[in-house]
């Protein structure tokens, strides 16, 4: 099994890490050092757009009782 290069910080929620910073359980430098070995995936990300508008005349069928 592969070892987590961030020491478990990558699996934590952003809110949990923020709370740990505010309480002084970790420092900003420790957080930076823990997250530094993680890969930057922004170059591999694809842009997509979600349109919530439905084309006119095309309504989904609904079941009625």
C-alpha positions as CSV (number, residue, x, y, z in Angstrom):
1,X,0.0,0.0,0.0
2,X,1.3,3.5,-0.9
3,X,2.1,5.9,1.9
4,X,0.2,9.2,1.8
5,X,2.9,11.9,1.0
6,X,0.9,14.6,2.8
7,X,0.8,12.7,6.1
8,X,-3.0,12.5,6.0
9,X,-3.6,16.2,5.5
10,X,-4.9,15.7,1.9
11,X,-7.7,13.5,3.2
12,X,-8.9,16.2,5.7
13,X,-11.7,18.6,4.9
14,X,-10.7,22.2,4.4
15,X,-12.9,23.2,7.3
16,X,-11.1,20.8,9.6
17,X,-7.7,22.2,8.6
18,X,-8.9,25.7,9.1
19,X,-10.2,24.9,12.6
20,X,-6.8,23.2,13.4
21,X,-5.0,26.4,12.3
22,X,-7.3,28.6,14.4
23,X,-6.8,26.4,17.5
24,X,-3.0,26.4,17.0
25,X,-2.9,22.6,16.6
26,X,-0.9,23.1,13.4
27,X,0.9,26.1,11.9
28,X,0.6,27.5,8.4
29,X,4.2,26.4,7.7
30,X,3.3,22.8,8.8
31,X,0.3,22.9,6.5
32,X,2.3,24.1,3.5
33,X,5.0,21.5,4.1
34,X,2.4,18.7,4.4
35,X,0.6,19.7,1.2
36,X,3.7,20.5,-0.9
37,X,4.4,16.9,-2.0
38,X,0.9,16.6,-3.5
39,X,0.7,16.9,-7.3
40,X,-0.9,20.0,-8.9
41,X,-3.8,18.7,-11.0
42,X,-5.0,22.0,-12.5
43,X,-3.3,21.3,-15.8
44,X,-5.2,18.0,-16.1
45,X,-8.6,19.5,-15.3
46,X,-11.1,20.0,-18.0
47,X,-13.4,23.0,-18.2
48,X,-17.1,22.3,-18.5
49,X,-20.2,24.4,-18.4
50,X,-23.5,23.4,-17.0
51,X,-26.6,24.9,-18.5
52,X,-29.7,24.7,-16.3
53,X,-32.0,26.1,-19.0
54,X,-34.0,23.6,-21.0
55,X,-34.5,24.1,-24.7
56,X,-38.0,25.4,-25.5
57,X,-40.6,22.8,-26.4
58,X,-38.7,20.0,-24.7
59,X,-40.3,19.3,-21.4
60,X,-39.6,16.2,-19.4
61,X,-42.6,13.9,-19.1
62,X,-44.1,13.7,-15.6
63,X,-46.0,10.8,-14.1
64,X,-49.4,11.8,-12.7
65,X,-51.5,9.7,-10.4
